[in-house]
Amino acid sequence: MENTEKEIQNDPQLLLFDQIRKVLSPKDVLLHAVSDFLEISDDSTYCRIRGKTSVSFREAVQLSKRFGISLDSIVGNHAQSSVQFDYTPTNFSDLNELLVFAKNMSSTIERLMIIPGSKFLLTVDNFSIFNILSHKELALFHLFSWHKNMFGFAAGYDDFVKEPVIDELLECFKKIVRGYQSIYSSELWSENVLTTTLNTINYHYEMEHFSSKNIPMLLCDQLNNIIDTSQNWAETGTKEKEGADFNLYICDYNIGTNFVIIKSNNFVNCIIDLFTLSDIRTSNKIFCKETENWIKHLFHRSILISGTSQKERHKFFNLHRQKINVLQKKIKNHR
């Protein structure tokens, strides 16, 4: 394509670089990231970013693959009734690939932390990844269970947590949790929010995948800690001492799955959980807006227990403590 004296008026090229800028980590510079990848000079890269030089089709494809940008979403060449979702197949049986996944998530959260107006809207049918990753053993247990069921991991929990990459994974988890705690969120929890996790702990205990009762008892203690922390957040309306605003709604019906809307002043993304760690996501504005409206409609049909409804808040969290206590008593009394 030919160079032009004036900037390109057909803005898909500018939108492409704008999308790339959004997915870069805060420490990365768009100019250097693109020039290094395309192996061209900074001047040539600058002209492409400003729209003074057209990006070739080959370069556009290379950049879309490298930075995970959908060219369809840039060009807008799709029917209004069609929504394109992003899904990255990852072989999580290789914990090193899981580490890459965790680092990418950590970078996304870090970017949101510095963007004014960032917020989460969540529907939580099972404890969200932000809840689970807040405790080392609980996070590793979920990974162990997934590896056991999906990839036939032969050994028990104690052997799984000795995998070489675990320490690096845990550091990423800490960053994700810190980021989540610093970003405003409105969340809708169902009454079954604990059911899947408790059933999974019970299953692995009965299958003798733990070396002792101490481990499942510890996992139950950590679930109680999440309940205590969440109740405290709901009472104060904030996460942690210096955290962001926190609105918690509860409902007495099944939501079906976890939905997450991530919003900032110039960005919106919808994430739908598939299984354990996998998800699909889209930045389609129509779909994201309709999903956001659906979530807000669920909020209106539910009970806000943050800052108000003290009786309902106490009842909700005590119900879940009782569920945890039932499993702990079973494990303690089992011979």
NORZI-V810599 format. One record per residue. RES is the residue in one letter. SS is DSSP state (H for helix, E for strand, L for the rest). PHI is phi in whole degrees, -180 to 180 (NA if undefined). D_FIRST is the distance of its C-alpha to the first C-alpha in whole Angstrom. Layout:
res:ss:phi:d_first
RES:SS:PHI:D_FIRST
RES:SS:PHI:D_FIRST
//
This chain:
res:ss:phi:d_first
M:L:NA:0
E:L:-84:4
N:E:-74:7
T:L:-128:9
E:L:-76:13
K:L:-107:14
E:L:-65:14
I:L:-63:12
Q:L:-89:15
N:L:-80:14
D:L:-78:16
P:H:-53:15
Q:H:-64:13
L:H:-66:16
L:H:-65:18
L:H:-59:17
F:H:-70:18
D:H:-65:21
Q:H:-66:22
I:H:-63:21
R:H:-59:23
K:H:-70:26
V:H:-92:27
L:L:-74:27
S:L:-71:30
P:L:-56:32
K:L:-84:32
D:L:-88:28
V:L:-107:26
L:H:-55:22
L:H:-56:21
H:H:-72:22
A:H:-62:22
V:H:-75:18
S:H:-64:18
D:H:-66:21
F:H:-71:20
L:H:-81:16
E:L:58:18
I:L:-127:16
S:L:-70:18
D:H:-62:19
D:H:-63:17
S:H:-64:14
T:H:-66:15
Y:H:-60:16
C:H:-64:13
R:H:-70:12
I:H:-65:15
R:H:-79:15
G:L:87:12
K:L:-82:11
T:E:-126:8
S:L:-72:6
V:L:-78:7
S:L:-70:6
F:H:-60:9
R:H:-61:11
E:H:-64:11
A:H:-61:12
V:H:-64:15
Q:H:-61:16
L:H:-67:17
S:H:-64:18
K:H:-70:21
R:H:-66:21
F:H:-108:22
G:L:66:24
I:L:-103:21
S:L:-83:21
L:H:-67:18
D:H:-60:20
S:H:-69:22
I:H:-77:19
V:H:-77:17
G:L:75:21
N:L:-94:21
H:L:-153:24
A:L:-69:28
Q:L:-63:30
S:L:-86:33
S:L:-109:31
V:L:-123:30
Q:L:-96:28
F:L:-109:30
D:E:-96:29
Y:L:-144:32
T:L:-107:31
P:L:-64:34
T:L:-133:36
N:L:-83:39
F:L:-72:41
S:L:-68:44
D:L:-98:42
L:H:-63:43
N:H:-68:40
E:H:-70:37
L:H:-64:40
L:H:-63:39
V:H:-61:35
F:H:-58:36
A:H:-65:38
K:H:-65:36
N:H:-65:33
M:H:-63:36
S:H:-60:37
S:H:-65:34
T:H:-62:33
I:H:-64:37
E:H:-62:37
R:H:-65:34
L:H:-63:36
M:H:-61:38
I:L:-101:37
I:L:-97:35
P:L:-60:38
G:L:83:39
S:L:-68:38
K:E:-160:40
F:E:-112:41
L:E:-121:43
L:E:-127:44
T:E:-109:47
V:E:-121:49
D:L:-88:50
N:L:-124:51
F:L:-44:51
S:L:-74:47
I:H:-61:45
F:H:-68:46
N:H:-70:50
I:H:-65:50
L:L:-72:48
S:L:-74:50
H:L:-131:53
K:H:-54:53
E:H:-66:55
L:H:-67:54
A:H:-63:50
L:H:-68:51
F:H:-63:53
H:H:-64:51
L:H:-66:48
F:H:-60:51
S:H:-61:52
W:H:-66:49
H:H:-66:49
K:H:-65:52
N:H:-83:52
M:H:-91:48
F:H:-121:48
G:L:67:52
F:L:-55:52
A:L:-80:56
A:L:-89:57
G:L:-92:58
Y:H:-59:57
D:H:-61:59
D:H:-75:57
F:H:-62:53
V:L:-73:53
K:L:-94:54
E:L:-58:50
P:L:-57:49
V:L:-87:46
I:H:-59:48
D:H:-60:48
E:H:-66:45
L:H:-60:44
L:H:-63:47
E:H:-64:45
C:H:-64:42
F:H:-60:44
K:H:-61:46
K:H:-66:43
I:H:-63:42
V:H:-66:46
R:H:-61:46
G:H:-64:42
Y:H:-59:44
Q:H:-69:47
S:L:-99:45
I:L:-118:43
Y:E:-55:45
S:E:-146:45
S:E:-115:47
E:E:-131:48
L:E:-115:50
W:E:-106:53
S:E:-89:54
E:L:-69:58
N:L:-99:57
V:L:-59:55
L:L:-99:57
T:H:-57:58
T:H:-62:55
T:H:-65:55
L:H:-64:59
N:H:-63:59
T:H:-70:57
I:H:-62:59
N:H:-62:62
Y:H:-60:61
H:H:-70:60
Y:H:-67:63
E:H:-67:65
M:L:-84:63
E:L:60:65
H:L:-91:61
F:L:-108:62
S:L:-75:65
S:L:-158:67
K:H:-67:67
N:H:-60:66
I:H:-69:63
P:H:-62:62
M:H:-64:65
L:H:-65:62
L:H:-61:60
C:H:-66:62
D:H:-61:63
Q:H:-70:59
L:H:-63:58
N:H:-62:61
N:H:-65:60
I:H:-63:56
I:H:-62:59
D:H:-62:61
T:H:-64:57
S:H:-65:56
Q:H:-65:59
N:H:-63:59
W:H:-61:56
A:H:-65:57
E:H:-68:60
T:H:-91:58
G:L:77:55
T:E:-140:53
K:L:-91:52
E:L:57:54
K:L:-71:55
E:L:-112:52
G:L:-82:50
A:L:-85:48
D:E:-63:49
F:E:-138:50
N:E:-112:51
L:E:-122:53
Y:E:-112:54
I:E:-127:56
C:E:-139:56
D:L:-107:59
Y:L:-133:56
N:L:-77:54
I:L:-83:50
G:L:109:49
T:L:-162:46
N:L:-89:45
F:E:-113:42
V:E:-131:40
I:E:-104:38
I:E:-107:37
K:E:-130:36
S:E:-141:35
N:L:-62:34
N:L:-132:30
F:E:-152:30
V:E:-145:32
N:E:-147:33
C:E:-115:35
I:E:-119:37
I:E:-120:39
D:E:-66:41
L:E:-104:42
F:E:-158:44
T:L:50:45
L:L:-106:42
S:E:-77:39
D:E:-155:37
I:E:-119:35
R:E:-146:33
T:E:-148:30
S:L:-111:29
N:L:-57:29
K:H:-64:31
I:H:-66:33
F:H:-63:34
C:H:-62:35
K:H:-66:37
E:H:-67:39
T:H:-66:40
E:H:-61:40
N:H:-63:43
W:H:-63:44
I:H:-63:45
K:H:-64:46
H:H:-64:49
L:H:-63:50
F:H:-57:51
H:H:-66:53
R:L:-90:55
S:L:-114:56
I:E:-106:58
L:E:-80:56
I:L:-114:58
S:L:-89:57
G:L:78:59
T:L:-131:61
S:L:52:63
Q:H:-58:65
K:H:-64:67
E:H:-66:64
R:H:-64:62
H:H:-62:65
K:H:-62:66
F:H:-63:62
F:H:-72:62
N:H:-66:66
L:H:-58:65
H:H:-76:62
R:H:-63:65
Q:H:-64:67
K:H:-64:65
I:H:-66:64
N:H:-63:68
V:H:-61:69
L:H:-69:66
Q:H:-62:68
K:H:-65:71
K:H:-61:71
I:H:-67:69
K:H:-64:72
N:H:-88:75
H:L:-76:74
R:L:-103:75
//
